[in-house]
């Protein structure tokens, strides 16, 4: 029954979105973290989403749409650090200031992170809706003919 | 005794199966709303249903014909499979994703309602069969 695959698909999407929420939380929390060495300064992290590839077992066991198209769910390929330049602030009195009086702050864009957070939470909610609907429908199918 | 399940259940069993499959497809589209490069897919329900019901005249058969035993079956050659089509996005995005969340959500809701309708019809057929068996 393809409806039961919805649980895998929506579940993987929820897991991926929660990874995204996690990185957002980490980025916002560390937006002001400085380090003695600019190379060790925190850099914004973002997950990379991709489509899951089907395993051989899935391909053999399933018929129809899922088997035809390979994988179904979302997977997090990895987490990449932003390559954007660090934010240099002129704070000559700061203990970590360099010889010119600049301190390297993380390249986290808080506005971008907020937008990311809202997008992630909306996507998560949507997938919860899908999961609930699929559950209701599967229950109806089970009650068929009673 | 002329009752066969295929005749008794009408097109509703095939419709239910297709709706079930389509629900999974649409759920996948929604799940991949944020995956770069993902292309939203859907099926042509009317064409698939009439193909399953053996109504050859209703739709042009575009499957690849196997004229030799050494030919590999095409993607829609096996029974029980469907032809997936890519959705034309309303508005493209920079990362190549063609999922339009609102469209997919609306289609998912519509598909659910129609799935429940198919279930109701099927349920009615079963109830009718039960009545006929019991003869009450």
Interface residues (C-beta under 8 A of the other chain):
Chain A: X1 X2 X3 X5 X6 X9 X10 X12 X13 X16 X17 X20 X48 X49 X50 X51 X63 X64 X65 X66 X67 X68 X69 X72 X73 X74 X119 X120 X123 X126 X127 X129 X130 X133 X134 X137 X140 X141 X144 X145
Chain B: X16 X20 X21 X22 X23 X24 X25 X27 X28 X30 X31 X32 X33 X34 X35 X36 X38 X41 X43 X75 X80 X81 X82 X84 X101 X105 X108 X109 X112 X115 X116 X119 X122 X123 X126 X127
